[in-house]
Amino acid sequence: MGQFEPIVRLRSDAALPSEAARINRLLDTLPPDEFSQLAPHFRAVPLKRGAVLYQQGEDTEAVYFPHSGLISVLAIMPEGKMVETMTVGRDGAIGLTTGIGSLKALNFTIIRVPGWATKIPASRWSEVVKQSQALQHLIVRYNDTQASQLQQTVACRTLHNVEARLCRWLLEARDRVGSEKLPLTQQLLADALGVHRITVTLVAESDALRTGFRRKPDSVPMIADS
């Protein structure tokens, strides 16, 4: 995989209006009282492709709620290779578990598709969560959902061919980004699926991709050649 840009490129001091923050589906489920306690600490953060949010094993300094774009969570193998384990978009968040005591990043996290997010310091998130049973339950339910999705991903990678895996990845990305057109490259998809780029090239040019979507041809998400 290529070189990743540091998190410093993501910093922004712009406050985020509460109305805009509600675009994120997870934020939209927060109880009014808890949301009002968190809202003054929200900041609008641009997400630049390739930027690193978390380094595995380092302290988690902030929680991110994406409103657009796509974040990729990767596991680092002993030999240094990286494997994508899940993606997060406007349906979720990164760093939620800091609220229940997990302060270290368990995975390497980067931005796949550019966009923007709500950012809140992990310390403030943790303070509010410790006082809110509703937020604690929300974190547990969200973690359960991620675990279930991870199990489905393992099953898909084991039982399905590359065409099916690519279709699933693109459909999930489309839902999480909220757009029919995705600014993706074949190399990015190859990294995400753990295959060679030529494999993605052949699949993207085949009828199997369109058949997997079961939609009219012009609705297939865009995949750039580079």
C-alpha positions as CSV (number, residue, x, y, z in Angstrom):
1,M,0.0,0.0,0.0
2,G,1.2,3.5,-0.6
3,Q,2.4,6.2,1.8
4,F,-0.2,7.7,4.1
5,E,-0.4,11.4,5.1
6,P,-0.3,12.3,8.8
7,I,-3.4,13.3,10.8
8,V,-2.2,16.9,11.1
9,R,-3.5,17.4,7.6
10,L,-7.0,16.9,9.0
11,R,-7.1,19.6,11.6
12,S,-9.8,22.3,11.4
13,D,-11.0,24.8,14.0
14,A,-14.4,25.3,12.3
15,A,-17.4,24.6,14.6
16,L,-20.1,22.4,13.2
17,P,-23.7,23.5,13.5
18,S,-25.9,20.9,15.4
19,E,-28.2,20.6,12.4
20,A,-25.3,19.6,10.1
21,A,-24.0,17.1,12.7
22,R,-27.3,15.3,12.6
23,I,-26.5,14.1,9.0
24,N,-24.5,11.3,10.5
25,R,-26.9,8.4,11.3
26,L,-25.2,7.5,14.6
27,L,-25.3,11.1,15.8
28,D,-28.9,11.2,14.8
29,T,-29.7,8.5,17.4
30,L,-28.1,10.3,20.3
31,P,-30.6,11.3,23.1
32,P,-31.2,15.1,23.1
33,D,-29.6,15.7,26.5
34,E,-26.4,13.9,25.6
35,F,-26.2,15.5,22.2
36,S,-26.5,19.0,23.8
37,Q,-23.6,18.2,26.1
38,L,-21.4,17.0,23.2
39,A,-22.4,19.6,20.5
40,P,-20.3,22.5,21.8
41,H,-17.2,20.3,21.4
42,F,-18.0,19.2,17.8
43,R,-15.6,20.4,15.1
44,A,-15.9,20.1,11.3
45,V,-13.0,18.0,10.0
46,P,-12.1,17.6,6.3
47,L,-11.2,14.0,5.4
48,K,-8.4,13.8,2.8
49,R,-7.8,10.5,0.9
50,G,-4.9,8.6,2.3
51,A,-4.7,10.5,5.6
52,V,-4.2,8.5,8.8
53,L,-6.7,8.8,11.6
54,Y,-5.2,6.2,14.0
55,Q,-1.9,4.3,14.2
56,Q,-2.3,0.9,15.8
57,G,-1.3,0.9,19.4
58,E,-1.2,4.7,19.8
59,D,-3.6,6.7,22.0
60,T,-6.9,7.6,20.5
61,E,-7.1,11.4,20.7
62,A,-10.5,11.9,19.1
63,V,-13.7,10.3,17.9
64,Y,-14.9,10.8,14.3
65,F,-18.4,10.7,13.0
66,P,-18.3,10.8,9.1
67,H,-20.9,12.6,7.2
68,S,-19.4,11.9,3.8
69,G,-16.4,10.0,2.5
70,L,-15.3,6.5,3.6
71,I,-12.9,5.4,6.4
72,S,-11.0,2.1,6.2
73,V,-10.0,0.0,9.3
74,L,-7.0,-2.3,8.6
75,A,-5.3,-5.0,10.6
76,I,-1.5,-5.1,10.4
77,M,0.0,-8.5,10.1
78,P,3.3,-9.5,11.7
79,E,5.1,-9.3,8.3
80,G,3.9,-5.8,7.8
81,K,1.1,-6.5,5.3
82,M,-2.3,-4.8,5.9
83,V,-5.7,-6.3,5.5
84,E,-9.0,-4.2,5.5
85,T,-11.4,-5.5,8.1
86,M,-14.2,-3.0,7.8
87,T,-15.2,0.4,6.4
88,V,-17.1,3.2,8.2
89,G,-19.1,6.0,6.6
90,R,-22.1,8.2,7.6
91,D,-23.7,5.2,9.3
92,G,-21.1,5.0,12.1
93,A,-18.1,6.3,13.9
94,I,-14.5,5.7,14.6
95,G,-13.1,5.7,18.2
96,L,-16.4,5.1,20.1
97,T,-14.9,2.7,22.5
98,T,-12.8,5.4,24.1
99,G,-16.0,6.1,26.0
100,I,-15.9,2.8,27.9
101,G,-12.2,2.6,28.6
102,S,-10.3,1.5,25.5
103,L,-7.9,4.4,24.9
104,K,-5.5,2.6,22.5
105,A,-6.2,2.3,18.8
106,L,-6.5,-1.4,18.0
107,N,-6.2,-1.0,14.2
108,F,-4.6,1.2,11.6
109,T,-7.2,3.6,10.2
110,I,-7.1,5.6,7.0
111,I,-9.4,7.6,4.7
112,R,-10.4,5.8,1.5
113,V,-12.8,8.3,0.0
114,P,-12.5,12.0,0.9
115,G,-15.3,13.9,2.7
116,W,-15.8,15.5,6.1
117,A,-16.7,14.4,9.6
118,T,-17.6,15.6,13.0
119,K,-14.7,15.4,15.4
120,I,-14.8,15.5,19.2
121,P,-11.9,15.1,21.7
122,A,-11.8,11.5,23.1
123,S,-11.6,13.0,26.6
124,R,-14.8,14.9,26.3
125,W,-16.6,11.9,24.7
126,S,-15.4,9.7,27.5
127,E,-16.7,12.1,30.2
128,V,-20.2,12.2,28.8
129,V,-20.3,8.5,28.1
130,K,-19.4,7.6,31.7
131,Q,-22.4,9.6,32.9
132,S,-24.8,8.2,30.3
133,Q,-26.2,4.7,30.4
134,A,-27.9,5.4,27.0
135,L,-24.5,6.2,25.4
136,Q,-23.0,3.1,26.9
137,H,-25.7,0.9,25.5
138,L,-25.3,2.7,22.1
139,I,-21.6,1.8,22.1
140,V,-22.3,-1.8,23.0
141,R,-25.0,-2.2,20.3
142,Y,-22.7,-0.5,17.7
143,N,-19.9,-2.9,18.6
144,D,-22.2,-5.8,18.3
145,T,-23.3,-4.7,14.8
146,Q,-19.7,-4.3,13.7
147,A,-18.8,-7.7,15.0
148,S,-21.7,-9.2,13.0
149,Q,-20.6,-7.4,9.9
150,L,-17.1,-8.6,10.4
151,Q,-18.3,-12.2,10.6
152,Q,-20.2,-11.7,7.3
153,T,-17.1,-10.3,5.7
154,V,-15.0,-13.3,6.8
155,A,-17.7,-15.6,5.3
156,C,-17.8,-13.6,2.1
157,R,-14.1,-13.7,1.6
158,T,-14.0,-17.4,2.3
159,L,-17.0,-18.6,0.1
160,H,-17.3,-16.0,-2.6
161,N,-15.3,-15.2,-5.7
162,V,-13.6,-11.8,-6.3
163,E,-16.6,-10.6,-8.4
164,A,-19.0,-11.1,-5.6
165,R,-16.6,-9.6,-3.0
166,L,-16.1,-6.5,-5.2
167,C,-19.8,-6.0,-5.7
168,R,-20.4,-6.3,-1.9
169,W,-17.6,-3.8,-1.2
170,L,-18.9,-1.3,-3.7
171,L,-22.6,-1.6,-2.5
172,E,-21.6,-1.1,1.1
173,A,-19.4,1.9,0.1
174,R,-22.2,3.4,-1.9
175,D,-24.5,3.2,1.0
176,R,-22.0,4.6,3.5
177,V,-20.8,7.4,1.2
178,G,-24.4,8.2,0.0
179,S,-23.5,8.5,-3.7
180,E,-23.9,6.4,-6.8
181,K,-20.5,7.7,-8.1
182,L,-17.5,6.7,-6.0
183,P,-14.0,8.4,-6.6
184,L,-12.1,5.1,-6.4
185,T,-9.1,3.7,-8.1
186,Q,-8.4,0.1,-9.1
187,Q,-5.3,0.1,-6.8
188,L,-7.4,1.3,-3.9
189,L,-9.9,-1.5,-4.5
190,A,-7.1,-4.1,-4.8
191,D,-5.7,-3.0,-1.5
192,A,-9.1,-3.2,0.1
193,L,-9.8,-6.7,-1.2
194,G,-6.3,-8.0,-0.7
195,V,-5.8,-8.9,-4.4
196,H,-3.6,-7.8,-7.3
197,R,-4.6,-4.7,-9.2
198,I,-4.8,-6.7,-12.5
199,T,-7.5,-8.8,-10.8
200,V,-9.7,-5.7,-10.1
201,T,-9.0,-4.5,-13.7
202,L,-10.3,-7.7,-15.2
203,V,-13.3,-7.8,-12.9
204,A,-14.2,-4.2,-13.5
205,E,-14.2,-4.7,-17.3
206,S,-16.3,-7.8,-17.1
207,D,-20.1,-8.2,-17.2
208,A,-20.0,-10.0,-13.8
209,L,-19.7,-6.7,-12.0
210,R,-22.9,-5.3,-13.6
211,T,-24.7,-8.6,-13.1
212,G,-23.8,-8.5,-9.5
213,F,-25.4,-5.1,-9.1
214,R,-28.6,-6.2,-10.9
215,R,-29.0,-2.6,-12.1
216,K,-28.8,-0.7,-15.3
217,P,-25.2,-0.4,-16.6
218,D,-24.9,3.4,-16.1
219,S,-25.6,3.0,-12.4
220,V,-22.4,1.0,-11.6
221,P,-20.2,3.1,-9.3
222,M,-17.2,4.7,-11.0
223,I,-13.8,3.0,-10.8
224,A,-10.9,4.9,-12.2
225,D,-8.1,3.2,-14.1
226,S,-5.2,4.4,-12.0
